[in-house]
Amino acid sequence: MNVLDLSGNQISIIKNTTFTRRLRHLKSLILTSNNIHTLQSDAFGNLTELTHLHLIGNQLEVIVDFVFHKNKKLRLLNLSYNPIRMIGLNAFNGLNGLIELDLRACQLIRLPARQFFPLNQLQILWLQQNRIWFINNDALVHLNNLDTLSLAHNQLNELNEAIFIDLIRLKSLYVF
């Protein structure tokens, strides 16, 4: 099986035992429009071949540390339309090959230093439609491959140019 679509169900918790090793060859997992409010640390640990993960439109408020650390082949992570307020500083640990991260329409209010540090291959980062009012100067550090960044429709009053110092390949920046 390459794709598993469990959209529109009533799943509420993803434990580290939810997906067994029998699904280890799964490439794409779609968990859109469930009622997921909890992802345990290492929740997707048995899905080592996973390249696409869609968690759109759930009830996630916190992304805990090390939840994706065994998903080294993940290329697309879509967490949009969740009421996410907090992301652990090690939440994206292990996602060195991630290309696209979608955090649009969450409830993020700030981006702390090194929030996306391990994502050195990231090319597309969607952060629009949040409530971000503060971005630490080191929040986007080491995102040397970032090509597209959307910060539109947030509550930003100013942007320090130091935020963009490592974004040497940035071609598209959306702020309005």
C-alpha positions as CSV (number, residue, x, y, z in Angstrom):
1,M,0.0,0.0,0.0
2,N,1.4,3.4,-1.0
3,V,-1.4,5.8,0.1
4,L,-3.7,5.6,3.1
5,D,-6.5,8.1,3.3
6,L,-8.4,8.3,6.6
7,S,-9.9,11.7,6.0
8,G,-13.2,12.7,7.6
9,N,-13.2,10.2,10.4
10,Q,-13.3,10.8,14.2
11,I,-9.7,9.9,15.0
12,S,-8.7,11.9,18.0
13,I,-5.3,10.6,19.2
14,I,-2.3,9.3,17.3
15,K,-0.2,7.2,19.6
16,N,3.2,5.8,18.9
17,T,1.5,2.4,18.4
18,T,-1.3,3.5,16.1
19,F,0.5,2.7,12.9
20,T,2.2,-0.7,13.0
21,R,5.3,-1.8,11.2
22,R,3.1,-3.6,8.7
23,L,2.5,-0.1,7.2
24,R,6.3,0.7,7.1
25,H,6.2,1.0,3.3
26,L,3.4,3.6,3.3
27,K,4.4,6.7,1.3
28,S,1.4,9.0,1.8
29,L,-0.8,9.3,4.9
30,I,-3.9,11.6,4.8
31,L,-5.6,12.4,8.1
32,T,-7.5,15.5,7.0
33,S,-10.6,16.6,8.8
34,N,-10.6,14.3,11.8
35,N,-10.7,15.4,15.4
36,I,-7.0,14.8,16.1
37,H,-5.9,16.8,19.2
38,T,-2.9,14.7,20.3
39,L,0.2,13.4,18.5
40,Q,2.3,11.4,20.9
41,S,6.1,11.7,20.6
42,D,7.2,9.3,17.8
43,A,3.6,9.0,16.6
44,F,4.7,8.1,13.1
45,G,7.9,6.3,14.1
46,N,6.9,3.0,12.3
47,L,6.2,4.8,9.0
48,T,9.9,5.2,8.0
49,E,9.1,5.4,4.2
50,L,6.5,8.2,4.6
51,T,7.1,11.1,2.1
52,H,3.8,13.0,2.5
53,L,1.8,13.6,5.6
54,H,-1.4,15.6,5.7
55,L,-3.0,16.6,9.0
56,I,-5.1,19.4,7.7
57,G,-8.1,20.7,9.6
58,N,-7.8,18.8,12.9
59,Q,-7.7,20.1,16.5
60,L,-3.9,20.1,17.1
61,E,-2.8,22.8,19.5
62,V,0.7,21.6,20.3
63,I,3.3,19.8,18.2
64,V,5.5,18.0,20.7
65,D,9.2,17.3,20.4
66,F,10.4,14.3,18.4
67,V,7.0,13.5,16.9
68,F,8.5,13.1,13.4
69,H,12.1,12.3,14.2
70,K,12.0,8.8,12.5
71,N,10.4,10.2,9.3
72,K,13.6,11.0,7.6
73,K,12.1,10.6,4.1
74,L,9.2,13.0,4.7
75,R,9.2,15.7,2.0
76,L,5.8,17.4,2.6
77,L,4.2,18.1,6.0
78,N,0.9,19.9,6.0
79,L,-0.4,21.0,9.4
80,S,-2.6,23.8,8.1
81,Y,-6.0,24.8,9.6
82,N,-5.2,23.5,13.1
83,P,-5.4,25.7,16.2
84,I,-1.6,25.2,16.8
85,R,-0.3,27.6,19.4
86,M,3.0,26.0,20.3
87,I,5.6,24.0,18.4
88,G,8.3,22.3,20.4
89,L,11.8,23.4,19.5
90,N,12.6,19.7,18.6
91,A,9.3,19.0,16.9
92,F,10.9,19.0,13.5
93,N,14.0,17.0,14.6
94,G,14.9,14.4,12.0
95,L,13.1,16.1,9.1
96,N,16.4,17.1,7.3
97,G,14.9,16.3,3.9
98,L,11.6,18.1,4.3
99,I,10.9,20.3,1.2
100,E,7.5,21.9,2.1
101,L,6.0,22.8,5.4
102,D,2.5,24.2,5.6
103,L,1.5,25.9,8.8
104,R,-1.1,28.3,7.3
105,A,-4.2,29.3,9.2
106,C,-3.0,28.0,12.6
107,Q,-2.9,30.2,15.7
108,L,0.8,30.8,15.9
109,I,1.7,34.1,17.6
110,R,5.5,34.1,17.5
111,L,8.4,32.3,15.9
112,P,11.2,31.7,18.5
113,A,14.9,31.3,17.7
114,R,15.8,28.2,15.7
115,Q,12.2,27.1,15.3
116,F,13.0,25.5,11.9
117,F,16.7,24.8,12.5
118,P,16.8,21.1,11.4
119,L,15.0,21.9,8.1
120,N,18.0,22.7,6.0
121,Q,16.5,21.4,2.8
122,L,13.2,23.3,3.2
123,Q,12.2,25.1,0.0
124,I,8.6,26.3,0.8
125,L,7.3,27.6,4.1
126,W,3.7,28.7,4.4
127,L,3.0,30.7,7.5
128,Q,0.2,33.0,6.3
129,Q,-3.1,33.5,8.1
130,N,-1.7,33.1,11.6
131,R,-1.5,35.7,14.4
132,I,2.3,36.1,14.3
133,W,3.4,39.4,15.7
134,F,7.0,38.5,16.6
135,I,9.7,36.7,14.7
136,N,13.0,36.2,16.5
137,N,16.0,37.2,14.3
138,D,17.2,33.5,14.5
139,A,13.9,31.9,13.8
140,L,14.7,31.1,10.1
141,V,18.4,30.4,10.7
142,H,20.0,27.8,8.4
143,L,17.1,27.8,5.9
144,N,19.6,28.3,3.1
145,N,17.4,26.5,0.5
146,L,14.2,28.4,1.2
147,D,12.7,29.6,-2.1
148,T,9.2,30.6,-1.0
149,L,8.1,32.2,2.3
150,S,4.6,33.4,3.0
151,L,4.0,35.6,6.1
152,A,0.9,37.3,4.7
153,H,-2.2,38.0,6.8
154,N,-0.4,38.0,10.2
155,Q,-0.1,40.7,12.8
156,L,3.4,41.8,12.0
157,N,4.3,45.5,12.6
158,E,7.9,45.3,11.5
159,L,10.4,42.8,10.1
160,N,14.0,43.1,11.0
161,E,16.3,42.4,8.0
162,A,18.4,40.1,10.2
163,I,15.5,37.6,10.0
164,F,16.3,37.0,6.3
165,I,20.1,36.8,6.5
166,D,20.4,33.1,5.8
167,L,17.7,33.0,3.1
168,I,20.1,33.2,0.3
169,R,17.9,31.4,-2.3
170,L,14.6,33.2,-1.4
171,K,12.7,34.2,-4.6
172,S,9.2,34.7,-3.3
173,L,8.3,36.6,-0.1
174,Y,4.6,37.3,0.7
175,V,4.0,39.7,3.5
176,F,0.7,41.3,2.5
